[in-house]
Amino acid sequence: MFEQSRLLFLYAVTPVHMGAGQAIGVIDNPIQRERHTNHPNMAGSGLKGAIRHHLNRHDGWKNGMLNRLFGPAENPDFAGAISFGDAQLVAFPVRSLKQAFVYAVSPVTLARLKRLANLAGVKADWEIPPAGSDQCCITDNRVLSNSKLVLEAFEYAAEESTVLKTVAAWLADNALPQDAAHQYFRDKIKTDLVLLPDDAFSHFVENATVVEPHVRINDESGTADDGGLFYTENLPPESLLIAPVFASIERYAKDKKPEAHMDAGQVMGKLADSLGDKLVQVGGDATTGRGQVVLHFAGEK
Amino acid sequence: MSTTYRFVNAVDTISIRGNKLFGDAGSHGESNFPPKPSVLSGAFRSVLWVNNGGDANAIQQSPFSITGVFPARQDKHGKVELFLPLPADLLVTDKDKSKGEGKVVRKLKPQKLDSAIQHSQVSQLPMMPILRQGKPAKPENGWLLNQSGIAAYLGGETLTETHITKQAELWGKEFRIGIGLNCDSRTADEGKLFTVEHTVPQQPENKGITAGLVVGIANGDDLPESGFIRLGGDGRAAEFSLTDAPAINAIPKSATFKLVLLTPGLFANGWLPDGIEEENGAYWLKLDGFKARLACAAVSRAEVVSGWDLVKWFPKDAERTAPAGSVYWFDQATGDFAALDKLVTQGLWAKTPDNPLNSRQAEGYNRVLLAAW
């Protein structure tokens, strides 16, 4: 049983490569995607592993604490007390003629955000703005050019929505750290959040990710090796995702109950204290700057 | 005995592992859905265990039990629709594949075979389930009996394609590749590549429909109405909430009827349900003041269930089961039909107290539905 649940926002500050591990398209190393929406996501197992690594040398997690709460690395005598759900996409950055980029959301991503918020007991008393098949909602007309929203090579009719403004303000309050360094991005979410129809949103999340060609340089010739060309996909920086996090009482091997036995509240508290507003590396290509995400628990100031 | 129902839906995906080995390099972990009732029993007992301060003995001695597990979906108004995996006597085929004219649902019908017909079934049952169709057609997998289909099936009516729903409308499968990271090198460890199958239930973004399970729970008064359970591999979360009792019509009492396994059957004699005894060359279901002859049976290939006993810290015996959906036809029924109702509320369990399988009773095995022949 999970007695505690919280909502964890992940804000990408560099491209993120959570690899799918298999490819049938033109991209050699695609990122993970949800089966039913094809939106980029992060599998809960990968997220848990990355956070476990992050805490590995953290002072408060030494002397076996990591194994106690995340589960033993070897000899699974007992289960961990922490569970991460899959991180789902909330907002995706799309190149815009005005304001460099906008944060694109869709009715589906907002519906899922609201559902997870309700599950985690976070108040999300906003409605999902209705989106027409070729009509967008915006929070501020500064993103318009000649009354049109121009994203990549596409033009959309758009109108301001007070309902979407409420969502944007909620995101600014809940999705990012409340420090000065993130002030610009909190403000930008308030003004540059746009709601796209689901099909338009799907187009961008499938075709506007960061796809990088890589070559392998021959040490002696200094030129590209034959057969060394490959393409790697990344989730773009400024993407916003959300993951549910659950905690139970601390588990232990049979007849080995620890002296200090943590309840679910203490487990979640320890995790939130260690992760809140921290920069964590997830996914592959860590040494080339990939996978830096800022974590923030909703409802935390 | 008070029975309440909970609607259980995964927060995102779940992976209910089967019995195949999983642990070597390159292993593939299969995922089963719907889960066996013991999976839900363990998850809900875990809730009770946490709430009672960790007293496992009290839970073992309590009358708590699972009474049924149904695939289900909930609409945006909270209305829940039940489904059943297709009973073993139903087959779905194309009407005419070349014209794409939809589906036809056919029933196996018990029939006496002429003694001149040689067959491989070694049994003393007087009839065999026979499929009659005009031309050969391959039955399709992946169909469920929907709410109207359950009512029609239990009532003995003819079934049409309106009575069935494609399983893919409720859940799908996805494969995930995993690696084990080495803590020191921060690279993938040798020999720790694996794939795991996950079940992806329909989520409410699509027309407000949430797919999940309806779980019947007897004597679960100490269970909260709602909360989160840990369900399946990777400790993934599922939400549960109180829901209304499903509407399942009782059939009129008659001398012939069908008994359908709602959950897998753990029987001492394999496919033959406990409580059925051999007498004068025939099998008889004998209850208090009630008797009926087993005339025919359609039992799919056996499935194996096992599990982990948290109290004894030991794996449970792997047991073969008659799968959920197995059908047993009875005739020549006489006596007090109220005994049959008891069978539905308590399950098919032998009266002998020393039956080693009795410990599985609370886990929800051997639950049945009655249907018209």
Interface residues (C-beta under 8 A of the other chain):
Chain A: M1 F2 E3 S5 A20 G21 Q22 E34 R35 H36 T37 A43 G44 S45 G46 G49 H53 N56 G71 A73 A79 G80 S83 G85 D86 Q88 P107 V108 A111 R112 R115 L116 L119 P244 F246 S248 I249 K254 A286
Chain B: V11 D12 T13 A43 S46 V47 W49 V50 G172 E174 F175 R176 I177 G178 I179 L181 C183 R186 V200 Q202 Q203 P204 E205 N206 G227 F228 I229 R230 D234 G235 R236 A237 E239 W313
